[in-house]
Amino acid sequence: MKDKIANITRWILILLLAVSVIPGVLFYVDMLDTDTFLNIAKMLLIVAVAIMIISPVYGLITNPKNLVKLLISLGLIVVIVFIGYSMAGDAVSETQEVKFGLTQTSSKMVGTGLYVTYIAFGLTVLSLLYSSIIKIFK
């Protein structure tokens, strides 16, 4: 059963890769206008979010013991987002406000997104280093 699901998942991911690469190539050779390209990107984002939501639910149905791990992961994500939000500033220059229509709230959200990305990248690098060091000593 798991091999069948893995095979189906593999083909779905290959299809999504093709669906995302082909419009990108067409856009960069000027065969696709910006609005169409952005609409395709929005549809792909919706599909990605749906898969992101459905995948853990399926995992919980097949293996309910993983609920604790899922809750710990969600808790860590909430903590990281809170830290990013706390670190983000809401200062907006006059140029940013006039040219881009940036408000203090949107500036705070952009800063939060950047800090969350930096923290996630740092944790990823640290976990890679940790696993490499552990493999050396085993």
Secondary structure, DSSP 8 states (H G I E B T S, - for coil): -HHHHHHHHHHHHHHHHHHHHHHHHHHHTTSS-HHHHHHHHHHHHHHHHHHHHHHHHHHHHH-GGGHHHHHHHHHHHHHHHHHHHHH------HHHHHHH---HHHHHHHHHHHHHHHHHHHHHHHHHHHHHHHHHH-
